[in-house]
């Protein structure tokens, strides 16, 4: 049954221009920080992206590092598509494919500040606390209803909608979380001072 996010939208911030797939056809290290402050919606439910991680094909922590597989094949295609995979056999994680076809680089969406469809997120997550609804990649996917059915879908067509940020936020950078390779690379980006993060910087 479709969710109706309207009751939670009374105080929702206005949205910037829609992001097209061409936005993602750049270096993953440009796209990742540029996503901070953008709004991600899935069937009208979502919010402001507050934390991401960049994964480059030359990076041992990237799923694409050892070449294409049935799971990661979308990473080797054109930019602007979703790469959704299950982490530890439990949680779904959403990534946005970047750079030219064949580069196999992507941005992991780690956290967002809920702004649209908050009641739907609360039902899906089984909790009320706004700060905890999307404070991690698995939580975010559960709150937005993202699963393998969204894998390989274009990011500029429904059910996805991405809107550019309206200003330039202060961005923090640090090492990535929960990986065992290339642990010193400062490729995690976040909205400085936000309480809607998976982990403080």
N, C-alpha and C positions, 0 to 999 in steps of 0.2 A: 504494500500500500504506500503511495507516495507520501513523503513527509511534507508538512506545511510549515516552512520556517517563519512565516509572517509575524506571529506573535512576538518573536524574539528580535525582530528587525527594527523595532521602533527607534532604538538608539544606534542602529548600525551606521558606521561611517560611510560617506559617499565613496563611490568606486572610481578608480582611474580608468584610463582607456584599456580595452581588451588587449592582452598580449597575444601576438601571433606566433606561429612556429618559427618564424625568422628570428625572433628574440633569442632563441636557443642555439642558433647557428653561429655561435661565438665560442671563444675559449671558456671552458668550464669554470675557470678562475675569474672570469668577468661575470658570467651568468650568476654564479652562486651568491656573491654579495649583492648583486642587483635584485635578487629575489627577496631580500630582507625588506619588509614593508609592503610587498605586493600582497594581493588578496587571492587566496585559493578557495574556490567553491566547487563542490561536487553535488549536483542536483540541488543547488541553491544553499547548501550547508557548508560552512567553513569559516574562514577568518583570515587575519593578517599573519603572514609568514614571519616568524620571529627567530628561527634557527634552521640552518642547513649545513650540509657537509659536501665538499667537492671530492669527486673520485675521477682521476685521470687514467687513461688506459696504460700509462707507463708506471702506474702506482701498484705495488704488490697487493694492496688492500682492495683494489677494484675487482669486481667480479669478472671483468673482461680481460684481466691481466694475462691469463693463460689461453686466450682465444675464445671463439664462439662456442656456445653450447645451446641445446634446446631452450634452456632457461633464460640465458642472457642475450639471445639473438637480437632482440629489439635494440640493445645498446649499439649494435654494429650497423643499424639502419640510419635513416635520416634523423635530424634533430626535431625536438618538439613532440615527442611521444612519451607515454608513461611506461616505466619499467617497474612492475610490481612483483615482489618476491616474498616468500615466507622466511622469516628469520627464526632460527633454532626450532623450526617445525611448529611454531606457535603464533607469531605475530606477522601480519602483513606489513611491508615497508614500501613506500612510494618514492620513486625516483623520476627525475626529468632528464631525458636524453639530450645531450648537448654536442656541439661541434659538428664538423662535416661527417657525412656518412662514412663509416669505416673507422672513425676515431674511437668509438665505444667509450665515451666519457659521460658521466651523469652526476646530477645533484640529488642527494638524499634529503627529503623534507623531514626535519626532525621535530619541529614544534610550531604551533601557531596560537594566536590569541583569538578565541572564539568571538565572532561578531554576527554571524548569520545562522539561523537554525539551531540555536543553543538548546532548545527543548528537545529536539531530535537527538542531539549529541548526548544529552543527559540520559535519555532513554537507552540509547545504544551502549553507553558506558556504565549505566547503573549507578551514577553518582551525581551529586549536585554541584560540587566545588568547581567553578569555572576554570580556575588556574590549573586543575589537574585533568581537565578533559582531553587536552591535546599536548601534554607535556612529555612527549617522546614519540618516536616514529610509529610504534605499534599502537599506542593510544590514539594518535592522530588518525590512523587508518580505521580503527574501530569506530571512532566518533563520526567520521565522514562516510562510513560505509564502503571504504575502499577495499577491494579484494582482487583476486587473480582475474576476475571478469573485466577489470579495468586495464589489465596488462596489454600493451601495444596499442592503446587508444590514443588518438591525437589530443593534444592538450588545448587546442583552440576550438574544439567542438564539444557539444554536450555529450556526456554529463559533466565534463570539466568546463570551468570558466576561470581564467586567470586575468587579473586586472593589475595594471601597473600602479606602483606607489605614487602618491601625490606630492611627496617631498623627498628630500635626501636625508635618511636617518643616520644617527651615529651608530656605527657598526663595530662590534667587538670581534676579534679573531683569536683562535686558540687551537689546540690539538684536538683531533677527533676522538670520539668516545666508542668504547666497546670493540676495538680492533686489536690485533696482535702484530700486524705488520705496518711499517711506515708510520709508527706511532708518534713520531716527532714532527710530522708535517703540520703546519698551522692552517689547515684547510677547513676548519669549522668556523662558521660565521653566525653572528647573532645580533639581535637588536639590543644595543647597550642599555642596561638598566631595566630591561623588561623582566617582569615576574613570570612571564609565560615562556619559560625555557625548560628544557629537559634537565639541565644542570647549569649552574652559574659559571660565568667565565672567570 
